[in-house]
Amino acid sequence: MQDRLVTGHIFNIQKYSVHDGPGIRTILFFKGCPLHCRWCSNPESQSAQNELAFNSTRCLTHKACGTCADICPNQAISFSQQEGFPVIERKKCHASLCRERCSSVCHAGALKIFGKYITVEEALREVEKDAVFYQRSSGGLTVSGGEPCFQPEFLLALLSEAERRYLDTAMETCGQAPYEVLRGAAAHLNTLIFDIKHTDASLHKAYTGVENSLILENIKKLCAEFRDLPILLRTPVIPGFNDSEDAIRELCAFVAALPGKNISYELLAYHRLGTQKYQQLGRDYRMGDIKLDNVLMTRLKNFALVQLGERFVA
């Protein structure tokens, strides 16, 4: 009963996903992440605080509205004279404290707060609405982020209660967390999806903000301790970072050496989905206009297949 009252901080609940674990799944996205990957397609996940996003394509401008600036208690919103769009002073904006005042009066939906607090009971009540789809497809709940292990109390309470209700559970993690948290989560999981981005510590730090020794050590420990747990290792192939045979060779060698019966490996192609959210949050997208060579991606997949055989997901 106590687990049901534990509160967590999320930014989205996505239904009918078929790419984040077996079957049809509902994904609960946790707020906050220890990594700040340059290519992150969910920049709203990185901060542990609520954040205000502005979508200019929906704004009516101050000529027809202007209510958001009037209601802001911190005078964080003004209007540009030329275009009439809101200008948000991020240092003055306290989205976590304002109870969504500005977004609640924005009837056009141009302003949105990323982040809300939810109890385990509230989360699972939403997840269980689609139980019939899970039964027919062997699907269930996937926790993602951000990083689920960034909120260990909520994560473990949620997974424990989900297991008690016979829900299939999966977790997507970057692995930058204390092993005991990952270990506690794995004990309640039916599937673990684990990102490994590079074997080189300095390159990993340059592109994500942290080096990778803890991440690689954690996956070794998990594979050794939970030998029957299906573990999918994923590498996003990022131009200029790990899009080379040398980088993939090292990653494949790491995967090949892992113990466990149900380990698989997948390469994910870099994409630019989510770049508009950087603008909405007042940030720069650090990957610029770079694109992944599709021919190179095919070659890297074939290379990984040769290296890993049945462990590689083509």
WOPE-V804167 format. One line per field, one symbol per residue. psi: psi as a letter, one per 20 degrees, with the letter a starting at -180 (. if undefined). Layout:
psi=???
This chain:
psi=hhhhipproriqopqkqjjlrqapqppooqpppiqmphjpimhiigqiqqqpqpohiipirihidjhghhioijlipapphghjqqppohhhpmhhiikkgghhiniikhpppopqqqrgggghhggihkhhhghhjkabpppabbohihmhggghgghghgghjkppqqppqiinqphhggghghijqhppoppphqipgghghhiiiqrjggghhghggghhhmhipoooppopoppigklqhgghggghhgghiqrqhlprpqpppprjpihhhgghjkrqoiibjqqpohggggghghghghhiciipo.
